[in-house]
Amino acid sequence: MVRLFSSFLALSLVSGAALAGTVHAPRLSQDRRMTTATGPAGHYVKSPPPAAGGTLIAGNLGTYYPKGTYFPLEGYTISGATSAVGQEIELAVPFTPAATASYAGARIGIGYVGGADGVSIALYSDNGGLPGTALDSGIAVNLEPFGGCCGVASVAAKNSVTLTAGTQYWLVVSTAPTGWEAWNLNTTDEVDTLGIAVNQGAGWAASFAYPGPAYAVYGH
């Protein structure tokens, strides 16, 4: 389980109830794993370019259409135990570098729904096909309102981590106890099912996403 930094936990004291102040009322799937917008947030933010010198290691963020970095109206729920969702949900996507590189950071397409505004984006090792040990982590705040397009949450590496070619790693996303965010669907691969991992408060379990959430991992 991702343990959030004390500064990140303090975000839960800043915001009110999860539905207060949202641009529109979101909808949860019956199993709470999917969050859907009932209408667009009504604004467009251009996604920033990756950090200078960064090389894409893995990911699916859109680049061809300037206003289509990801699908903004549907995403996988990321939530805290005391959020309006009513339970903790962390999500992790696996990736395997084709060449050895130093981890530089990551970007994800994610929208803010309510509660604490911010997510932890962490790099994890693999442990038998599930997330193992945290190798690096960062916090992204002031997220794109869910339903808007197409700002991204970005973190830069804090530790010196070598990503070894052919070795699986995980990108893990979580939020503060009151937080409710939605990890947007990607628009570049709407065919393949992605094997993921989900933690709903009882530890990591294998699952799948179709299509996968929008992300990119960078190295140098």
N, C-alpha and C positions, 0 to 999 in steps of 0.2 A: 504494500500500500504506500502511496506517495504521502509523506509527511510534510505538510506545508510549513513554510517559514513563518515565524511569529508576525512579521510584517504583513505577510499575505493573509494570515488569519484575522488580522485587524480589519481587513476589508469588510468582514461580515458585520462589523459594528457601524459601518458607514451607510449602508443601504437599508431600506425598509423591507416590507414583505415583497416576495418575488414578483408578484404581478403589478405592484405599484410602479407607475412611471413607465411601463412598457409602451411601445408605439402601437401595438395591437395585441389582442389576446392570443397566446399560443395554444396549441392543442398537443396533448400527450397521447401516445398510443396506449393501448390497454396494458401492455407490459411496462410502460413508462420509458422504454428504451429509445423511442423516436419522438422528436419534437417537430411540429409542423407550424409554419406561420399561416395565419388566416388572410394575410395581405402583405404587400411589400412595405418596408419601412419608409419608402418614399424618398430616398436619396442615394447618391452614388459616390463612392470614395475610390479613387484609383489606388490599386495595390502598389506598395513601394517595391522597388527592385531589390534583389538580394544584396547582402553586404558585398562591398567591392572585394574582388579576389576569391569569392566563394564559388565552389564548383558543385553542381547538383550531384548528390550521391544516390538519392532515391526520392520518389514522390510523384504526384499527379496533379499539381496545381496547373490550371489552364494558363497558357501564354498566348495562344493564337488570337483570341478575341479580347480586346482591351477591357471589356465589361463582362467577361465571363470567366473569371478566375475559379469560380466554384458555383454550385447551385445554392442560391441564398434562402430558399423557402422551406428547406427540409434538412434536418441534421440529427445526428445521434446525441442523445441526452448526456450531458455532463452535469452532475449535481452533487450537492452536499447533503449530509444526513438531516439537517434541520431546514432545508430549502422547501419551497412550495411543492416540489416533486415528491418529497416525503421519504427519500432514501438517498444514500450515497451511490453514485455511479461513476466509475473511472473507466477510461477506455485506452487501449494500447494497440498500435499497429506495428507489425514486424517489417524489417527491411534487412537486406543483405548486400553489403557493398561489393561491387565487382572488382574494385581495386583498393588497396590499403591507402587510407588517408587520415588526416587529423580532423576530428569533429569540430566544425565551425559554428553550428547552430541550426535552428529549425524554424519553419514558418507553417502555420496552419490556417485554414479558413474556418473561423468560429464566430458565432454570434451571441451577444449578450441578451438574455431573456429577463432576468431579475435577480434580486438579492445582491450578493457581493459581485462586483464587476471585476473579474480577473480570473486567469487560469494559470496553473503550473504546467510547464511543458518540460518533460524530463527524458533523458536518455538512459535506458536500462540495458543491462546485459541480458542474455537468454539463460533460462534455467529449465531445461527439458521441454522446450516449446512454449514456455510462458515467461513473462517478465521476471527477471531475477533481482539483481542489485542495481541501485541507482548509481550511475557514473557521472552524471551532470544534470543540472536543472536550472530553470529560469522562470521568472514570473512575468506575464504580459497582462497589462491592465488597459482601461479605456477601450474596450472591445467594440467592434462594429455591432450596432443594434441588430438583433436577429431579424432577418427579412430584408436587410439592406445589402448592398453589394458595392465593392468587393474588397473591403479592408481585410488585412491579415494580421494575426498575432505572431510576433517574432521574438525569438530569444537568441542571444549569442552565447557561445560556450564560455564557461567560467573555469573549467579544468582542462588540463591537457590530456585528451583521450584519443588514443589511436584506434581507429576502426579497421579491423583486419579483414582483408578480402575473403569472401566465402563464409564469414561468420555472421550469424543472425543477431540483430539487436532489436530493441523496441523503443518506440516513441510513445510515452505515456502522458495522458492529459487528465488533469483533475482540477477541482475547484475548492473554494473555502466552504465551511459548513452550510452557509445560507445561500451559496451560489447556485444559479441555474443558467447554464450555457448550452448551446447546441453546436456540435462539430459538423460543419456543412458537408454535404455530399460533393464528391468530385464530379467534374464534367468531362474528363478526358478518357475515362474507362468505365463505360456503363454496361459492360458485358461480363467481365470476370468477377467472380466472388472472391473477396479478400478474407483470409483467415485472420481473426483478431483475438484479443483477450479482453475480458470484462471483469471488473471487480465491483460487486454490489454490496460491499461491506463484509464479505465472508472470505475474501481471498480471490486470487485470479482464477478464471475459468476460460477455457477455449470457447470461441464463438465464431461468427462470421458476419460480414457486412456486404451488402449488395445494393448499390455500388459502395465502394470504400469511401471513408472520410477524406477530405482534401488536406494534403500535407506535402511538405518538401523538407528534406534533410540535406545540409550542405557541409562540405569539407574543404580542406586546402592542403 
